[in-house]
């Protein structure tokens, strides 16, 4: 069979794009990547994306047409089912279902973190930081073996949480360190994800500068 050609339609800062990029890199699948300006969405992109959001995955077909997938976890699940490489879910059905639950938890946790990072006033920042830390404390209770969520093998839950933790590697340590105090398992997990080659390669080399610029443009309290 001819090799499937994949194109990831992306934005440099989008954490949901990073999920798909990490899975592609873990699978060792060659792919192209096209960034779009979400502040001035091109017509070709709007014609492909029903939601007007990234990521999209264009899958080249044998007849020359492209199939287009949207929603990050739909893309990740498709890649898991269609591509070779190490599986990112456990073989056991119950364990797979459990991990899918924590993926949903990860999406909600990302929302709390994003609102904290972008808060413009102290009251909002404090409330969102507390909510985010509460979720980290829940994670602390389920992390057991390490270094990854499911133990020794990198999996789909790791691909979901890695983009979230990346933000806190960029912040001033006086902000990020107190958030992870008394969370040794979460801290070890965060550090293991940061060292993973696929996680590092899922963003461009200027990601940190772009993210700091985003915070400044949005007048976030945490902007440098």
Backbone as CSV, one residue per row, in Angstrom:
resi,resn,N_x,N_y,N_z,CA_x,CA_y,CA_z,C_x,C_y,C_z
1,UNK,0.844,-1.197,0.000,0.000,0.000,0.000,0.879,1.246,0.000
2,UNK,0.500,2.299,-0.752,1.271,3.528,-0.730,1.161,4.185,0.636
3,UNK,2.213,4.904,1.000,2.230,5.553,2.306,1.232,6.702,2.338
4,UNK,0.443,6.758,3.405,-0.509,7.850,3.550,0.232,9.148,3.761
5,UNK,-0.176,10.191,3.080,0.442,11.506,3.230,-0.435,12.353,4.141
6,UNK,0.188,12.902,5.166,-0.538,13.636,6.199,-0.051,15.072,6.278
7,UNK,-0.988,15.993,6.430,-0.662,17.402,6.629,-1.394,17.899,7.866
8,UNK,-0.653,18.426,8.821,-1.231,18.974,10.047,-1.388,20.479,9.871
9,UNK,-2.624,20.942,9.904,-2.903,22.379,9.831,-2.915,22.904,11.255
10,UNK,-2.112,23.933,11.497,-1.631,24.213,12.841,-1.676,25.705,13.165
11,UNK,-1.455,26.006,14.428,-1.119,27.356,14.894,0.035,27.203,15.867
12,UNK,1.021,28.097,15.842,2.238,27.890,16.642,2.019,27.747,18.138
13,UNK,0.933,28.314,18.688,0.731,28.288,20.136,-0.344,27.310,20.593
14,UNK,-1.067,26.702,19.672,-2.238,25.915,20.065,-1.850,24.619,20.778
15,UNK,-2.294,24.423,22.016,-1.978,23.185,22.733,-2.665,21.963,22.140
16,UNK,-3.795,22.163,21.486,-4.507,21.035,20.887,-3.769,20.532,19.644
17,UNK,-3.165,21.442,18.900,-2.292,21.038,17.801,-1.130,20.205,18.328
18,UNK,-0.574,20.625,19.458,0.568,19.910,20.019,0.227,18.452,20.323
19,UNK,-0.979,18.183,20.762,-1.391,16.796,20.998,-1.176,15.956,19.740
20,UNK,-1.709,16.458,18.635,-1.608,15.713,17.384,-0.161,15.605,16.930
21,UNK,0.606,16.686,17.071,2.009,16.661,16.665,2.795,15.643,17.483
22,UNK,2.535,15.587,18.777,3.226,14.627,19.641,2.918,13.201,19.205
23,UNK,1.659,12.911,18.910,1.292,11.554,18.482,1.966,11.214,17.154
24,UNK,1.964,12.155,16.220,2.634,11.913,14.939,4.121,11.617,15.152
25,UNK,4.747,12.376,16.022,6.175,12.178,16.284,6.433,10.862,17.018
26,UNK,5.558,10.515,17.948,5.704,9.239,18.651,5.568,8.063,17.688
27,UNK,4.700,8.218,16.712,4.478,7.148,15.734,5.557,7.112,14.661
28,UNK,6.375,8.167,14.600,7.401,8.226,13.573,6.847,8.403,12.180
29,UNK,5.721,9.118,12.085,5.040,9.293,10.808,5.514,10.599,10.155
30,UNK,5.963,10.558,8.907,6.300,11.813,8.229,5.037,12.625,7.965
31,UNK,5.140,13.930,8.181,3.981,14.788,7.942,4.450,16.198,7.628
32,UNK,3.600,16.915,6.911,3.821,18.333,6.662,3.028,19.128,7.683
33,UNK,3.469,20.363,7.904,2.778,21.210,8.874,2.593,22.594,8.272
34,UNK,1.369,23.080,8.321,1.047,24.400,7.799,0.425,25.222,8.919
35,UNK,1.044,26.362,9.242,0.494,27.248,10.263,-0.462,28.248,9.624
36,UNK,-1.544,28.532,10.330,-2.492,29.555,9.870,-2.598,30.650,10.921
37,UNK,-2.916,31.843,10.454,-3.134,32.983,11.341,-4.601,32.965,11.755
38,UNK,-4.856,32.616,13.005,-6.244,32.511,13.469,-6.904,33.871,13.653
39,UNK,-6.110,34.934,13.640,-6.677,36.280,13.711,-7.125,36.765,12.334
40,UNK,-6.660,36.105,11.287,-7.051,36.450,9.912,-7.128,35.136,9.129
41,UNK,-8.163,34.364,9.408,-8.255,33.015,8.865,-8.441,33.037,7.347
42,UNK,-7.571,32.335,6.632,-7.715,32.318,5.172,-8.960,31.544,4.741
43,UNK,-9.456,31.874,3.574,-10.683,31.250,3.083,-10.532,29.746,2.908
44,UNK,-9.350,29.294,2.447,-9.163,27.869,2.240,-9.292,27.104,3.551
45,UNK,-8.834,27.751,4.648,-8.926,27.121,5.960,-10.381,27.066,6.433
46,UNK,-11.092,28.161,6.282,-12.499,28.190,6.691,-13.335,27.192,5.897
47,UNK,-12.942,26.937,4.662,-13.664,25.955,3.845,-13.429,24.532,4.344
48,UNK,-12.305,24.302,5.017,-11.975,22.962,5.495,-12.405,22.704,6.929
49,UNK,-12.426,23.755,7.759,-12.664,23.585,9.194,-14.082,23.991,9.572
50,UNK,-14.933,23.044,9.922,-16.310,23.390,10.302,-16.384,24.297,11.530
51,UNK,-15.398,24.206,12.402,-15.405,24.993,13.641,-14.562,26.252,13.546
52,UNK,-13.778,26.372,12.493,-12.868,27.498,12.385,-11.682,27.399,13.327
53,UNK,-11.394,26.176,13.787,-10.319,25.967,14.753,-9.288,24.995,14.193
54,UNK,-8.117,25.029,14.817,-7.086,24.018,14.563,-7.058,23.069,15.759
55,UNK,-6.521,21.853,15.553,-5.872,21.346,14.358,-6.850,20.771,13.347
56,UNK,-6.347,20.689,12.121,-6.945,19.854,11.089,-5.887,18.856,10.650
57,UNK,-6.321,17.697,10.214,-5.412,16.728,9.598,-5.940,16.398,8.214
58,UNK,-5.150,16.740,7.187,-5.482,16.375,5.816,-4.837,15.030,5.504
59,UNK,-5.639,14.097,5.055,-5.179,12.752,4.749,-5.340,12.534,3.246
60,UNK,-4.217,12.431,2.533,-4.260,12.247,1.082,-4.776,10.853,0.740
61,UNK,-5.706,10.809,-0.187,-6.315,9.556,-0.612,-5.713,9.071,-1.932
62,UNK,-5.940,7.789,-2.231,-5.371,7.187,-3.438,-5.876,7.860,-4.712
63,UNK,-7.093,8.421,-4.676,-7.652,9.050,-5.869,-7.226,10.503,-6.035
64,UNK,-6.325,10.972,-5.144,-5.836,12.335,-5.246,-6.598,13.344,-4.402
65,UNK,-7.698,12.929,-3.819,-8.469,13.831,-2.957,-7.908,13.807,-1.534
66,UNK,-8.379,14.741,-0.726,-7.981,14.802,0.679,-9.190,14.592,1.571
67,UNK,-9.031,13.737,2.577,-10.012,13.653,3.663,-9.506,14.566,4.770
68,UNK,-10.407,15.297,5.410,-10.015,16.257,6.436,-10.662,15.880,7.758
69,UNK,-9.848,15.733,8.790,-10.317,15.468,10.142,-10.143,16.712,10.995
70,UNK,-11.101,16.940,11.895,-10.972,18.048,12.839,-11.247,17.520,14.247
71,UNK,-10.902,18.332,15.243,-10.927,18.003,16.669,-9.701,17.154,17.032
72,UNK,-8.947,17.650,18.011,-7.646,17.069,18.303,-7.704,15.595,18.698
73,UNK,-8.649,15.218,19.558,-8.667,13.824,20.001,-9.181,12.889,18.912
74,UNK,-10.026,13.385,18.025,-10.438,12.580,16.868,-9.214,12.279,16.009
75,UNK,-8.391,13.302,15.798,-7.165,13.128,15.021,-6.223,12.150,15.716
76,UNK,-6.040,12.322,17.015,-5.139,11.434,17.764,-5.625,9.994,17.745
77,UNK,-6.919,9.798,17.886,-7.473,8.440,17.866,-7.300,7.818,16.471
78,UNK,-7.507,8.611,15.432,-7.303,8.102,14.077,-5.856,7.665,13.880
79,UNK,-4.918,8.484,14.327,-3.505,8.142,14.180,-3.163,6.884,14.966
80,UNK,-3.740,6.740,16.142,-3.497,5.545,16.948,-3.996,4.290,16.233
81,UNK,-5.135,4.415,15.556,-5.737,3.256,14.904,-5.132,2.965,13.531
82,UNK,-4.565,3.967,12.883,-4.173,3.793,11.480,-2.669,3.711,11.251
83,UNK,-1.875,4.133,12.247,-0.436,4.211,12.038,0.305,3.171,12.866
84,UNK,1.451,2.753,12.339,2.297,1.812,13.066,2.989,2.533,14.219
85,UNK,3.854,1.817,14.916,4.545,2.400,16.065,3.923,1.919,17.356
86,UNK,4.554,2.258,18.451,4.070,1.826,19.762,2.665,2.347,20.023
87,UNK,1.820,1.473,20.574,0.468,1.885,20.931,0.488,2.873,22.085
88,UNK,-0.421,3.828,22.051,-0.479,4.860,23.084,-1.603,4.632,24.091
89,UNK,-2.266,3.483,23.969,-3.276,3.084,24.946,-2.945,1.685,25.461
90,UNK,-3.394,1.370,26.673,-3.226,-0.003,27.168,-4.053,-0.978,26.333
91,UNK,-3.660,-2.243,26.349,-4.394,-3.274,25.629,-5.730,-3.562,26.305
92,UNK,-5.741,-3.513,27.627,-6.936,-3.821,28.412,-8.020,-2.763,28.218
93,UNK,-9.252,-3.188,27.935,-10.349,-2.267,27.636,-10.674,-1.349,28.813
94,UNK,-10.649,-1.889,30.038,-10.964,-1.077,31.203,-9.906,0.004,31.412
95,UNK,-8.648,-0.350,31.243,-7.564,0.628,31.389,-7.651,1.704,30.314
96,UNK,-8.017,1.306,29.092,-8.182,2.289,28.022,-9.291,3.272,28.362
97,UNK,-10.400,2.749,28.845,-11.524,3.611,29.195,-11.144,4.566,30.316
98,UNK,-10.419,4.068,31.291,-9.969,4.908,32.395,-9.092,6.043,31.881
99,UNK,-8.179,5.723,30.984,-7.297,6.763,30.466,-8.063,7.780,29.626
100,UNK,-9.057,7.336,28.894,-9.870,8.291,28.132,-10.605,9.254,29.068
101,UNK,-10.992,8.757,30.239,-11.596,9.638,31.233,-10.629,10.719,31.682
102,UNK,-9.373,10.348,31.912,-8.363,11.324,32.336,-7.984,12.272,31.208
103,UNK,-8.185,11.867,29.966,-8.002,12.793,28.850,-9.059,13.898,28.912
104,UNK,-10.295,13.525,29.180,-11.342,14.543,29.357,-11.009,15.459,30.531
105,UNK,-10.527,14.878,31.604,-10.095,15.652,32.759,-8.977,16.612,32.354
106,UNK,-8.075,16.146,31.491,-6.979,16.983,31.034,-7.450,18.192,30.247
107,UNK,-8.481,18.026,29.434,-9.017,19.147,28.671,-9.606,20.202,29.602
108,UNK,-10.332,19.765,30.623,-10.886,20.712,31.599,-9.779,21.377,32.418
109,UNK,-8.728,20.632,32.727,-7.599,21.184,33.465,-6.878,22.231,32.635
110,UNK,-6.745,21.976,31.346,-6.148,22.959,30.450,-6.948,24.261,30.452
111,UNK,-8.259,24.159,30.474,-9.095,25.360,30.492,-8.845,26.179,31.758
112,UNK,-8.737,25.509,32.904,-8.452,26.216,34.158,-7.086,26.889,34.089
113,UNK,-6.092,26.163,33.584,-4.744,26.720,33.492,-4.709,27.918,32.554
114,UNK,-5.397,27.802,31.415,-5.393,28.883,30.433,-6.021,30.148,31.005
115,UNK,-7.095,29.995,31.752,-7.739,31.167,32.354,-6.852,31.795,33.424
116,UNK,-6.107,30.977,34.154,-5.146,31.515,35.114,-4.034,32.273,34.395
117,UNK,-3.469,31.670,33.368,-2.361,32.285,32.654,-2.748,33.607,32.006
118,UNK,-3.977,33.710,31.565,-4.423,34.905,30.846,-5.184,35.894,31.713
119,UNK,-5.282,35.632,33.018,-6.035,36.520,33.904,-5.432,37.919,33.913
120,UNK,-6.305,38.918,33.914,-5.852,40.309,33.909,-5.985,40.975,35.269
121,UNK,-6.636,40.302,36.202,-6.795,40.875,37.539,-6.466,39.810,38.577
122,UNK,-6.061,40.258,39.757,-5.591,39.355,40.801,-6.699,38.430,41.295
123,UNK,-7.933,38.906,41.407,-9.028,38.080,41.914,-9.258,36.872,41.011
124,UNK,-9.310,37.113,39.700,-9.494,36.021,38.748,-8.306,35.073,38.768
125,UNK,-7.097,35.646,38.790,-5.892,34.824,38.789,-5.845,33.900,40.001
126,UNK,-6.166,34.434,41.162,-6.120,33.625,42.380,-7.159,32.510,42.345
127,UNK,-8.360,32.822,41.853,-9.423,31.816,41.793,-9.068,30.697,40.810
128,UNK,-8.538,31.069,39.657,-8.192,30.061,38.649,-6.962,29.265,39.058
129,UNK,-6.020,29.905,39.747,-4.859,29.165,40.235,-5.291,28.118,41.253
130,UNK,-6.211,28.491,42.138,-6.697,27.543,43.140,-7.415,26.366,42.476
131,UNK,-8.222,26.663,41.450,-8.944,25.596,40.744,-7.963,24.673,40.024
132,UNK,-6.948,25.250,39.414,-5.945,24.454,38.723,-5.172,23.578,39.700
133,UNK,-4.771,24.150,40.829,-4.043,23.365,41.824,-4.899,22.233,42.382
134,UNK,-6.187,22.472,42.506,-7.075,21.407,42.962,-7.074,20.226,42.005
135,UNK,-7.011,20.508,40.725,-6.952,19.435,39.732,-5.604,18.714,39.779
136,UNK,-4.533,19.462,40.001,-3.221,18.831,40.140,-3.188,17.897,41.350
137,UNK,-3.851,18.297,42.415,-3.894,17.444,43.613,-4.651,16.154,43.325
138,UNK,-5.687,16.220,42.498,-6.383,14.996,42.105,-5.471,14.087,41.286
139,UNK,-4.681,14.684,40.401,-3.735,13.893,39.615,-2.685,13.243,40.508
140,UNK,-2.250,13.946,41.530,-1.234,13.415,42.436,-1.660,12.083,43.042
141,UNK,-2.955,11.927,43.262,-3.451,10.713,43.909,-3.503,9.510,42.968
142,UNK,-3.486,9.759,41.636,-3.607,8.637,40.697,-2.282,8.269,40.034
143,UNK,-1.285,9.130,40.171,0.031,8.813,39.629,0.743,7.893,40.610
144,UNK,1.189,6.747,40.124,1.770,5.751,41.033,3.204,5.410,40.639
145,UNK,3.376,4.761,39.502,4.682,4.218,39.150,5.581,5.230,38.447
146,UNK,5.086,5.883,37.415,5.897,6.791,36.634,6.862,6.052,35.729
147,UNK,7.626,6.789,34.906,7.664,8.254,34.889,6.478,8.893,34.177
148,UNK,5.669,8.064,33.491,4.535,8.591,32.742,3.224,8.244,33.442
149,UNK,2.136,8.738,32.880,0.843,8.553,33.543,0.530,7.086,33.775
150,UNK,0.778,6.254,32.767,0.447,4.835,32.873,1.599,3.964,33.337
151,UNK,2.712,4.591,33.726,3.870,3.804,34.164,5.077,4.074,33.289
152,UNK,5.701,3.010,32.809,6.955,3.158,32.068,6.758,3.583,30.619
153,UNK,5.562,3.369,30.068,5.323,3.646,28.652,4.615,4.987,28.471
154,UNK,5.117,5.795,27.531,4.470,7.048,27.150,3.142,6.729,26.479
155,UNK,2.090,7.475,26.843,0.769,7.173,26.297,-0.013,8.413,25.928
156,UNK,-1.261,8.212,25.556,-2.105,9.296,25.061,-2.375,10.343,26.145
157,UNK,-2.529,9.932,27.381,-2.741,10.904,28.459,-1.531,11.828,28.571
158,UNK,-0.358,11.290,28.384,0.858,12.098,28.418,0.857,13.139,27.300
159,UNK,0.418,12.731,26.111,0.359,13.652,24.984,-0.615,14.786,25.244
160,UNK,-1.637,14.539,26.046,-2.635,15.560,26.369,-2.115,16.543,27.415
161,UNK,-1.413,16.039,28.417,-0.968,16.916,29.498,0.338,17.646,29.198
162,UNK,1.167,17.118,28.297,2.458,17.747,28.031,2.337,19.207,27.578
163,UNK,1.419,19.562,26.662,1.316,20.965,26.266,0.902,21.879,27.410
164,UNK,0.095,21.372,28.323,-0.341,22.142,29.489,0.851,22.452,30.393
165,UNK,1.632,21.431,30.720,2.769,21.629,31.606,3.832,22.526,30.980
166,UNK,3.910,22.538,29.655,4.914,23.353,28.971,4.808,24.828,29.374
167,UNK,3.585,25.321,29.541,3.414,26.720,29.921,4.221,27.074,31.171
168,UNK,4.218,26.163,32.131,4.802,26.467,33.432,6.323,26.344,33.429
169,UNK,6.873,25.780,32.356,8.317,25.793,32.169,8.789,27.153,31.660
170,UNK,7.863,27.931,31.101,8.189,29.228,30.521,8.054,30.353,31.554
171,UNK,7.116,30.189,32.486,6.869,31.225,33.480,8.057,31.405,34.406
172,UNK,8.115,32.569,35.033,9.108,32.814,36.076,8.950,31.748,37.165
173,UNK,10.054,31.135,37.618,9.956,30.100,38.653,9.266,30.565,39.933
174,UNK,9.314,31.847,40.223,8.633,32.341,41.431,7.120,32.201,41.303
175,UNK,6.631,32.085,40.064,5.202,31.861,39.827,4.909,30.366,39.752
176,UNK,5.700,29.634,38.982,5.377,28.238,38.708,5.712,27.300,39.861
177,UNK,6.817,27.530,40.543,7.227,26.584,41.583,6.198,26.445,42.712
178,UNK,5.643,27.522,43.236,4.645,27.350,44.312,3.420,26.547,43.887
179,UNK,3.081,26.594,42.609,1.906,25.870,42.131,2.108,24.361,42.264
180,UNK,3.346,23.915,42.091,3.639,22.487,42.104,4.243,22.011,43.423
181,UNK,4.241,22.867,44.440,4.748,22.452,45.752,3.872,21.350,46.339
182,UNK,4.523,20.439,47.029,3.824,19.312,47.683,3.108,18.405,46.690
183,UNK,3.595,18.415,45.457,3.051,17.534,44.408,4.224,16.795,43.761
184,UNK,4.911,15.938,44.509,6.130,15.319,43.972,5.886,14.435,42.758
185,UNK,4.767,13.723,42.719,4.513,12.835,41.583,4.177,13.632,40.330
186,UNK,3.348,14.655,40.483,3.021,15.511,39.345,4.279,16.220,38.852
187,UNK,5.118,16.680,39.778,6.350,17.365,39.397,7.280,16.438,38.628
188,UNK,7.431,15.208,39.089,8.278,14.241,38.385,7.716,13.930,37.003
189,UNK,6.403,13.813,36.907,5.741,13.555,35.621,5.980,14.723,34.670
190,UNK,5.766,15.932,35.166,5.992,17.126,34.360,7.423,17.161,33.819
191,UNK,8.396,16.842,34.646,9.797,16.865,34.224,10.087,15.784,33.188
192,UNK,9.495,14.598,33.372,9.691,13.512,32.404,9.109,13.880,31.045
193,UNK,7.952,14.533,31.042,7.339,14.945,29.779,8.193,15.994,29.079
194,UNK,8.739,16.926,29.837,9.560,17.979,29.241,10.799,17.409,28.555
195,UNK,11.291,16.281,29.048,12.488,15.656,28.475,12.179,14.790,27.253
196,UNK,10.915,14.479,27.020,10.540,13.592,25.925,10.784,14.279,24.581
197,UNK,11.445,13.586,23.667,11.816,14.191,22.388,10.592,14.654,21.598
198,UNK,9.535,13.853,21.582,8.339,14.219,20.826,7.685,15.475,21.389
199,UNK,7.728,15.630,22.701,7.140,16.809,23.348,7.940,18.051,22.980
200,UNK,9.265,17.955,23.067,10.119,19.096,22.721,9.947,19.492,21.261
201,UNK,9.819,18.496,20.381,9.764,18.761,18.939,8.387,19.176,18.449
202,UNK,7.396,19.142,19.314,6.024,19.478,18.896,5.808,20.968,18.699
203,UNK,6.758,21.789,19.162,6.666,23.238,18.983,7.948,23.746,18.341
204,UNK,7.882,24.943,17.789,9.059,25.557,17.167,9.994,26.109,18.240
205,UNK,11.203,26.418,17.829,12.206,26.895,18.765,11.882,28.225,19.403
206,UNK,11.008,29.015,18.770,10.653,30.327,19.326,9.334,30.299,20.102
207,UNK,8.909,29.093,20.500,7.615,28.968,21.176,7.544,29.830,22.430
208,UNK,8.570,29.787,23.276,8.537,30.529,24.545,8.379,32.027,24.288
209,UNK,9.113,32.542,23.305,9.004,33.966,22.987,7.614,34.315,22.472
210,UNK,7.067,33.439,21.647,5.715,33.677,21.124,4.683,33.682,22.252
211,UNK,4.857,32.746,23.207,3.888,32.678,24.298,3.988,33.915,25.189
212,UNK,5.210,34.353,25.487,5.358,35.577,26.278,4.761,36.781,25.550
213,UNK,4.941,36.818,24.240,4.348,37.902,23.457,2.824,37.857,23.539
214,UNK,2.267,36.653,23.482,0.816,36.500,23.625,0.341,37.075,24.955
215,UNK,1.035,36.756,26.060,0.632,37.263,27.369,0.698,38.780,27.406
216,UNK,1.724,39.355,26.801,1.839,40.821,26.782,0.707,41.444,25.977
217,UNK,0.418,40.863,24.829,-0.644,41.414,23.979,-1.994,41.373,24.670
218,UNK,-2.195,40.356,25.507,-3.472,40.218,26.216,-3.443,40.856,27.590
219,UNK,-2.358,41.566,27.880,-2.213,42.302,29.145,-2.464,41.400,30.365
220,UNK,-1.938,40.195,30.277,-2.068,39.258,31.395,-1.169,39.691,32.536
221,UNK,-1.593,39.393,33.761,-0.782,39.717,34.936,0.580,39.065,34.882
222,UNK,0.664,37.892,34.273,1.901,37.137,34.262,2.857,37.561,33.149
223,UNK,2.468,38.535,32.334,3.335,38.962,31.240,4.599,39.596,31.793
224,UNK,5.722,39.282,31.153,6.997,39.883,31.548,7.186,41.205,30.831
